Amino acid sequence: MKGQKVLIIGGLGFIGSNLAHRCLELGAEVFIYDNLDPRSGGNLYNVKDIKNYCQLHYNDILNFDHLSKEIDNKDIIFNCAASTSHPFSMKEPWIDLDVNSRGVINILEAIRRFNREVKFVHLGTSTQLGPLQYKPADEIHPEFPTDIYSANKMVSEKYVLIYAKAHNLNLTVVRLSNIFGPRASIHNSDFTFNNYFIGLALQGKPITIYKPGSQLRNVLYVDDAVEALIATALSDKTNKETFFAAGDNHISVAEIAEKTAGIIGGSVKYIDWPRDRKATDIGDAVISNKKLKESLNWSPKICMDDGLTRTKKYFESCLNEYLR
């Protein structure tokens, strides 16, 4: 990536900040665009070691004029910006709609008008599928999301693909599944459940799960997710395509909790389901990463146990920066 101008929208968040670190290591000139929305997990501490080596711009993806200026003259753009809370999306659907749908339209229109040659990678989510019709689910699986966040992520992905094909743009979608690791938002259950488990374990608190916790999930360490995103950005074969970046193994929520407690600390407590959460649960989320593996020769390299050990080491020295 040497000499490439890389814009990371939402670059102060979990995945965006890890991506920024890696792009700098690979020689890119990195620009971060973020509004530090507390509902999206942005944290200035995430870039404390690199803030002097990249350019930070504080603004909102709903501000089309400011966004357009940042999109111009970039070689690669990653969209990591999102309102990420499933429960919040059900309480405040208009805010979720603005960020996760209208904001993406703003990005796409700015690309169409001002930077048609740029390579753009949009982050999707496995939850947009809803309850699985078959396992493992692949990129052509039907989508019946059960919450507003997942529905808007589904719609925004379709916007990306429409713009890619209708305007012949170099746009790609990478759907992620339960990413965990350093720089994650670990203080609130509204963010990725396995990172919240890590936050509880680091504080020696019990990890509470809804019994029996038998739903299967893929988990993926953040470094592996970042490598997938970069590989996708650097390949012409990924234009106008959607890919899943997911772990190889399918692990129950209970096993994820037990492993987290065993490696990091704390204990696991099983409780009954609240009615509002049961209504939106999707059951098993077993995802295939076959397409990405075959297209780009990518595969996860860090197992869950190793990833949890690395995550514990990172947070132990700066835990207070992630608990507020």
Secondary structure, DSSP 4 states (H G I P E B T S, - for coil): -TT-EEEEETTTSHHHHHHHHHHHHTT-EEEEEE---TTTT--GGGGTTTTTTSEEEE--TT-HHHHHHHHTT-SEEEE------HHHHHH-HHHHHIIIIIHHHHHHHHHHHH-TT-EEEEEEEGGGG-S-SSSSB-TTS----SSHHHHHHHHHHHHHHHHHHHTT-EEEEEEE-SEESTT---S-TTS-HHHHHHHHHHTTPEEEEETT---EEE-EEHHHHHHHHHHHHT-GGGTT-EEEE--SSEEEHHHHHHHHHHHT--EEEEEPPPHHHHHH----B-B--HHHHHHH-----S-HHHHHHHHHHHHHTTGGGG--
